[in-house]
Amino acid sequence: MYTSTFTFAKGQYDDEFYALDHVIAQIAKSIPGYLGEEAWENHETGLVSNVYYWESMEALQALMKHPSHIQAKQRQSRWLNGYQVVIAQVIGTYGDGGITHPLAGKASSPGG
């Protein structure tokens, strides 16, 4: 399993941003291997992080290679004041079951 974390500084959004963001979200959810997502905002820095969970690198790459995603990447400077993407392989996940999480029950804890 993999995560792609998209961290960005908010800029000025317009109708085109919201429309393209909606399209990309729907595309991601339709890709076999999409497991879910979470979003976090750091109120001290103003940065936002969207974490997407993927069953495989191929599933993640299907979104990255989609024309709408490429279009958004080319236009990001219109709407964002900077961004960083981190791709990581999930080596384990665990919890007490007290919260709903996209990876709950999908992988074992590290080392066991």
Summary of the structure (lengths in Angstrom):
residues: 112
radius of gyration: 15.1
end to end distance: 16.3
largest distance: 47.7
contacts: 279
relative contact order: 0.27
helix: 32%
strand: 31%
